[in-house]
Amino acid sequence: MYGRRTWSIRVRMTVIAGTVTTLICAIVTTLIIIGVHNQAEDYRRDKAVSSALQMVFLVKQGQVSADLKATDSVSVQVLNAHGEIVAGTPDVRDGPRVATFVPGRSSVYAVRELCSPPGFERCMETVAFRVYEPAGDWIVYSAVPATPWYVDVDLVTAMLSLSVLTILLACLRTWGTVERTLIPVGAIRAELTEITARKSGRRVTVPENRDELRWLAESVNATLDRLDAALERQRSFTSDASHDLRSPITAARAHLEEALMYPEEVDWPRTGRTVLQSLDRLQAIVTDLLELARLDAAAWRGDEFVDLGAMVTIELARSERSKQVVPHVLDEVTVRGDRLRLVRLFTNLLDNAERHADSRVDVTVRHDDGNARLEVLDDGAGIAEQDRETVFERFARLPAGKQRDAGGTGLGLPIAREIARAHDGDLTIEDSDRGALFVLCIPSARRDGSR
């Protein structure tokens, strides 16, 4: 199925600019023509009125001659009290009456536009004046050609030519501006196509102008920085995972090869236990890796209300611990999430604290400013401030941890933090008088669904 064909940004912006300019030119041209038309109409009407008033004056003086001179395309016609034509310009002197309307009894003059009146082939703006005489009122008609809507062909031609020129200039200007604007975009696109997983250290060029394109380039570079960091973590994770997976496999293989070389001298039950220990470590690593993969994919097992206090109490009662565990638990500290994963988080924290504690582990569950707070504190040597983020890296193990538990996977704390972040919370290490204080903060939730 073919996608819908779209125009390029250059074409679209040019079309939009041309359309807007065309509308503006049309509006401006219309307003100019209307203004000129009104002025021309007023001018011609003033000429007609002026010529009519001059004839009114001559009528009152009794100096009207039969033949009148035409001035400025004005046609004048004088009718006596009997409606007879007694004077007029050459074009209407011997013709019929220019018009049949007369001013009303209460008015001196009237103005009408007559189309093709007698003796004319076009519309005429006609003015009629009533002149009072003792024997009867005389009528003076003065007519000038009516002003067409376009006023003049030359005016329309000039306006159209100017509009077309303006539209062309606007389109060319828009095309050039968009072309120059998109040059950095094209450069960014070309540089992005050359960036691959193997060549991920490159960055796009940041334009000098402080505008949207500069912000785009900076955002792209920031995204590339995050991708590089993620790739580096992935490479490190893959390397560490390969090493940690290879170690138990190599150990098991070495024991089996040695046993097969001297089968009569081998303590097979002991060899089997040794191989099983390696397989147990391998299984633990694979299980933790699968859990991390599910967390990275945000694969939830369930979504329910979990009382952290009740969960801690139940988990402490399920198993015996080698160190003293002292709970400080409040009721109704509820969060919303995956119960099994929260149990896994707490178990990982408790196992880690038990491994490093001298004799005691304190577990606290309480409210903290709209959050549910779970604290696990041991009385061991603690964790140096510069190592507090290192312990959350995958497969990262401090020397003290390796000495206490050589079979650890180095994935317990990273899994715990990923579970915390999957619940919109976080897992951190805070200062304490002695030992390591791990603090889990997750937004609280009520049974009605509010937080």
BELLIN-V112887 format. One record per backbone hydrogen bond with DSSP energy under -0.5 kcal/mol. NH is the residue of the N-H (numbers start at 1). CO is the residue of the C=O. Records with the same first field share a line. If there is no record, write none. Layout:
# BELLIN-V112887
NH=CO / CO
This chain:
# BELLIN-V112887
12=8
13=9
14=10
15=11
16=12
17=13
18=14
19=15
20=16
21=17
22=18
23=19
24=20
25=21
26=22
27=23
28=24
29=25
30=26
31=27
32=28
33=29
34=30
35=31
36=32
37=33
38=34
39=35
40=36
41=37
42=38
43=39
44=40
45=41
46=42
47=43
48=44
49=45
50=46
51=47
52=48
53=49
54=50
55=51
56=52
57=53
58=54
59=55
60=56
61=57
62=58 / 59
63=58
65=63
68=66 / 88
71=74
74=71
75=73 / 143
76=74
77=141
78=87
79=139
80=84
83=80
86=78 / 84
87=78
88=66
89=76
90=68
92=89
93=89
107=104
110=128
112=126
114=112 / 124
116=114 / 122
117=122
120=117
124=114
125=144
126=112 / 124
127=142
128=110
129=140
130=108
131=129 / 138
132=130
136=133
138=131
139=79
140=129
141=77 / 139
142=127
143=75
144=125
146=123
148=146
151=148
152=150
156=152
157=153
158=154
159=155
160=156
161=157
162=158
163=159
164=160
165=161
166=162
167=163
168=164
169=165
170=166
171=167
172=168
173=169
174=170
175=171
176=172
177=173
178=174
179=175
180=176
181=177
182=178
183=179 / 180
184=180
185=181
186=182
187=183
188=184
189=185
190=186
191=187
192=188
193=189
194=190 / 191
195=192
196=194 / 199
207=205
211=209
215=211
216=212
217=213
218=214
219=215
220=216
221=217
222=218
223=219
224=220
225=221
226=222
227=223
228=224
229=225
230=226
231=227
232=228
233=229
234=230
235=231
236=232
237=233
238=234
239=235
240=236
241=237
242=238
243=239
244=240
245=241
246=242
247=243
248=244
249=245
250=246
251=247
252=248
253=249
254=250
255=251
256=252
257=253
258=254
259=255
260=256
261=257
262=258
263=260
265=262
266=263
268=266
271=267
272=268
273=269
274=270
275=271
276=272
277=273
278=274
279=275
280=276
281=277
282=278
283=279
284=280
285=281
286=282
287=283
288=284
289=285
290=286
291=287
292=288
293=289
294=290
295=291
296=292
297=293
298=295
299=294
300=298
304=337
306=335
308=306 / 333
311=307
312=308
313=309
314=310
315=311
316=312
317=313
318=314
319=315
324=359
326=324 / 361
327=325
328=363
330=365
334=332
335=306
337=304
339=337
342=338
343=339
344=340
345=341
346=342
347=343
348=344
349=345
350=346
351=347
352=348
353=349
354=350
355=351
356=352
357=353
361=324
362=377
363=326
364=375
365=328
366=373
368=371
371=368
372=442
373=366 / 371
374=372 / 440
375=364
376=438
377=362
378=436
379=360
387=384
388=385
391=387
392=389
393=390
395=410
396=393 / 410
402=398
403=399
404=400
405=401
408=405
415=411
416=412
417=413
418=414
419=415
420=416
421=417
422=418
423=419 / 420
424=421
425=420
426=441
428=439
430=437
435=380
437=430
438=376 / 436
439=428
440=374
441=426
442=372
444=370
445=334
446=450
449=446
